[in-house]
Amino acid sequence: MTRKIFRSLCLVAFTVFFASVTLIMGVLYGYFSRIQQTQLRMQTELAAQGVEKSGMAYFDGLDIQDYRITWIAADGKVLYDDSDAPTASMENHLAREEVQEALSKGFGQSHRYSATLTERMLYAAQKLSDGTVLRLAIAQSSILTMMLGVGQGFAAVILIALVLSVFLAKQLSRRIVEPLNALDLDRPLENEGYQEIRPLLRRLDSQQKLLRDQTEMRREFTANVSHELKTPLHLISGYAELIQNGLVRDEDIRPFAGKIYDGAQQMVKLVEDIISLSHLDEGAQDMQFEATDLYETAAAVVTALEPEAEKAGVTLTLTGQPAPMEGIPALLRSIVLNLSENGVKYGHPGGKVEVDVSPEADAVRLTVRDDGPGIPPEQQEQVFERFYRGEKSHSKSVPGTGLGLSIVKHAALVHRAALDLKSAPGVGTAVTVTFPRER
């Protein structure tokens, strides 16, 4: 990580440095070009004054370093040029930009590539009183020429800047990484350092707490499963051992077999509920939402539970009307079944369980109400926990795994449904699940 930060800082530093050098050289080049043009104009005006006074004699013995001087007639014919080429062979200069501007305005300037001198030239032309034009030209300095001009000083600046950039990048990358390497991940919130990573540290702390909670939950879950399985296993093993050893009378074998069967069914139900709950914990990703009718689902559940309700002496009824919605049919059936089955199990002879499905504008409301023993206020937040069975004295007489309401809670979460429980001892319990019509 340190190397990556170092390389990134060096890249940024070099990019900024070379961009700055390019910008500075561009500005300097423009500045020196303007100075060169100003000097060229001054030289042109001075030379023009000399030609005005002396004519062609002005050029006798004239030695102007770095400048090319040309005298042009009004028709564009070259009268004099200090280059080695003969004036007679030179092309007409009337069409030249600087000459045209000088003839019309008195003075003209331009710049272009000179085929004669094979380099980029600056031109300045001055119109004389007789209508002729005097023109001076000078080779324009290139950026490379200017850089060579500053020479050793510029090279020293570049070298110092590069060395300083590498040194600072190394120091800065070390300072950036050092606090990160010193982080105590076991106690994220106790770390001092960058405010920018506080959200990450808080998230790490939350994940560690969640992991600890999950570990504790698994431990508790394993203990509860072991406890719940122990009773039916002991029952099955005990009755089977009696039969195996011939200690059971023939007329008692059938009842004993019935008890073994009941214990096995209890274990099967427990395993099925555990599998369902584990599936819901994973989000039920393989289960698809589809268009369904909660009223029809509730009607099928009530019909299936009627024999059990009749055996318990409980009246089970369904009210409401068709309620189309988006949902997972298997989970919706599980919700209605567990709530209704609880009402029947904990009811009393002559009691009743009412299942109501009420469609609303943007939701579907399921309410399962019973007139059973009710739930004390201090226990109402716990009834949806896994393996919670309420008062031991009462729950022992009611068969069950203690996972039904936990399955209801998780199935409701998958549907983003709201759960509401209202109950009072001796009055009964009403659980309402409100489903959104669409996901």
Residue pairs with C-beta under 8 A, 6 or more apart in sequence:
1 177
1 180
2 173
2 174
2 177
5 172
5 173
5 176
5 177
6 169
6 170
6 173
9 168
9 169
9 172
9 173
10 165
10 166
10 169
13 165
13 166
13 168
13 169
14 162
14 165
17 161
17 162
17 165
21 158
25 143
25 146
25 147
28 146
29 143
29 146
32 141
32 146
33 122
33 140
33 141
36 122
36 138
36 140
36 141
37 109
37 122
37 124
40 67
40 109
40 122
40 124
40 136
40 138
41 107
41 109
41 124
43 64
43 67
43 124
43 136
44 107
44 124
44 125
44 126
44 134
44 135
44 136
45 126
47 58
47 64
47 69
47 126
47 134
47 136
48 126
48 128
48 134
50 58
51 58
51 71
51 128
51 134
52 128
52 129
56 71
56 79
56 80
59 69
59 71
59 80
59 82
62 69
62 82
64 82
66 138
66 139
67 136
67 137
67 138
68 81
68 82
68 83
68 117
68 121
68 136
68 137
68 138
69 80
69 81
69 82
69 134
69 135
69 136
69 137
70 78
70 80
70 81
70 82
70 93
70 134
70 135
70 136
70 137
71 78
71 79
71 80
71 81
71 132
71 133
71 134
71 135
72 78
72 79
72 93
72 94
72 99
72 125
72 132
72 133
72 134
72 135
73 79
73 132
74 103
74 131
74 132
74 133
75 92
75 94
76 92
76 93
76 94
76 95
76 99
77 92
77 93
78 87
78 90
78 92
78 93
79 87
79 132
80 87
81 87
81 90
83 116
83 117
85 116
93 99
93 135
94 100
96 110
96 123
96 125
96 135
97 108
97 110
97 112
97 123
98 108
98 109
98 110
98 123
98 124
98 125
98 135
99 108
99 125
99 133
99 135
100 108
101 107
101 108
101 109
101 110
101 125
102 108
102 125
102 126
102 127
102 133
102 135
103 127
103 131
103 133
106 126
106 127
107 124
107 125
107 126
107 127
108 123
108 124
108 125
109 122
109 123
109 124
109 125
110 122
110 123
111 120
111 121
111 122
111 123
111 140
112 120
112 121
112 123
113 119
113 120
113 121
114 120
114 121
114 137
117 137
117 139
119 139
119 140
120 139
120 140
120 142
121 137
121 138
121 139
121 140
122 137
122 138
122 139
122 140
123 135
123 136
123 137
124 135
124 136
124 137
125 133
125 134
125 135
125 136
126 133
126 134
126 135
127 133
128 134
141 149
147 154
179 192
179 193
179 194
180 193
180 197
182 191
182 193
183 191
183 193
183 201
184 190
184 191
185 204
186 208
188 201
188 202
188 204
188 205
188 208
189 201
189 202
189 205
191 201
221 386
221 387
224 386
224 387
224 402
225 270
225 274
227 387
228 270
228 387
228 401
228 402
229 267
229 270
232 263
232 264
232 266
232 267
232 270
233 263
233 267
235 259
235 260
235 263
236 260
236 263
236 264
236 267
239 256
239 257
239 259
239 260
239 263
240 260
242 248
242 256
243 253
243 256
243 257
248 256
266 399
266 401
269 401
270 401
270 403
273 401
273 403
273 404
273 407
274 403
276 334
276 403
276 407
277 386
277 403
277 406
277 407
277 410
280 331
280 407
280 410
280 411
280 413
280 414
281 410
283 414
284 328
284 331
284 414
287 328
287 330
287 331
287 414
288 328
289 326
289 327
289 328
289 439
290 326
290 327
290 328
290 329
291 324
291 325
291 326
292 324
292 325
292 326
292 327
292 329
292 332
293 322
293 323
293 324
293 325
294 323
294 325
294 327
294 332
294 336
294 357
294 364
294 366
294 435
295 320
295 321
295 322
295 323
295 357
296 322
297 329
297 332
297 333
297 336
298 318
298 320
298 336
298 355
298 357
298 366
299 318
300 333
301 333
301 336
301 337
301 340
301 355
302 316
302 317
302 318
302 340
302 355
304 337
305 316
305 337
305 340
305 341
305 344
306 316
308 341
308 344
309 315
309 316
309 344
309 353
312 344
312 345
312 347
312 349
313 347
313 348
313 349
313 350
313 351
314 343
314 344
314 347
314 348
314 349
314 351
314 352
314 353
315 351
315 352
315 353
316 340
316 343
316 344
316 352
316 353
316 355
317 352
317 353
317 354
317 355
318 355
318 356
318 357
319 354
319 355
319 356
319 357
320 355
320 356
320 357
320 358
320 359
321 357
321 358
321 359
322 359
323 357
323 358
323 359
323 364
324 359
324 437
325 364
325 435
325 436
325 437
325 438
326 437
326 438
326 439
327 415
327 435
328 411
328 414
328 415
331 411
331 414
331 415
332 411
332 415
334 407
334 408
334 411
335 366
335 407
335 408
335 411
335 412
335 433
336 355
336 366
336 368
338 404
338 405
338 407
338 408
339 355
339 366
339 368
339 405
339 408
339 431
339 433
340 353
340 355
340 368
341 404
342 370
342 404
342 405
343 353
343 368
343 369
343 370
343 372
343 429
344 353
345 398
345 399
345 400
346 370
346 372
346 373
346 394
346 398
347 353
347 370
347 371
347 372
348 372
348 373
351 370
351 371
351 372
352 370
352 371
353 368
353 369
353 370
354 367
354 368
354 369
354 370
355 366
355 367
355 368
356 365
356 366
356 367
356 368
356 369
357 364
357 365
357 366
358 364
358 365
358 367
359 365
362 436
362 437
363 434
363 435
363 436
363 437
364 434
364 435
364 437
365 432
365 433
365 434
365 435
366 432
366 433
366 434
366 435
367 430
367 431
367 432
367 433
368 430
368 431
369 428
369 429
369 430
369 431
370 428
370 429
370 430
371 427
371 428
372 428
372 429
373 394
373 425
373 426
374 423
374 424
374 425
374 426
374 427
374 428
374 429
375 383
375 390
375 421
375 423
375 424
375 425
375 429
376 425
377 424
379 390
380 421
380 423
382 388
383 390
383 405
383 421
384 405
384 406
384 408
384 409
384 419
385 406
386 402
386 403
386 406
387 401
387 402
387 403
387 406
388 402
388 405
388 406
389 395
389 398
389 400
389 402
395 402
408 419
408 431
408 433
409 419
412 418
412 419
412 433
415 435
415 436
416 436
416 439
417 433
417 434
417 435
417 436
418 433
418 434
419 431
419 432
419 433
420 431
420 432
420 433
420 434
421 429
421 430
421 431
421 432
422 429
422 430
422 432
423 429
423 430
